[in-house]
Amino acid sequence: MEKVGPGLTGEPTFSMINSVGAWVVSHFKRVLLIM
């Protein structure tokens, strides 16, 4: 997570990780609810 490509600042990477993390959390909650 700390290793980002050259020319990438923390903000777009953080927002991308944030959106992906939110999707993973919602998907995980759905899977847990199904189980």
C-alpha positions, 0 to 999 in steps of 0.5 A: 500500500505504501509502494505507489507508482512514480508520479502517483500522489497519495490522494488518487491512490487513497480514493481508489483504495477507498472505493475498492475497500467500500465495495469489498466491505459491502460484498463481504457483508452480503456474503456473510448475510447469505451464509 
